């Protein structure tokens, strides 16, 4: 179940990142107040889904044996 959530979050994060970059490159000078709110919402969603990815990632912890 965690893998499914991780990969869904990864896909959504990549799509959001591409959309944000597209807005910043092509439409930054055309944004109105509502456009900046839309961009801020997209950035907030990207942060949320990246945080979900961070929580559901596979933990690889290496312990050094004490000698």
C-alpha positions, 0 to 999 in steps of 0.5 A: 500500500505504501508503494502505491501511495509513494508512486502516485505521489511521485507522479502527481509531483512530477506533473505539478513540477512540469506545470509550475515550470511551464507557468514560470517560463511562458506566462509569468508576465501575464499573471494577475492576482488570481494567477499568482494565487493559482501558482501559489496553490500549485506550489503548495500542492507540490510541497504536500505531495513531496512531503507524502513521498518523503513519509512513504519512502522506503527507509534504508538505515545502515547501522555500524556495528560497534567493536 
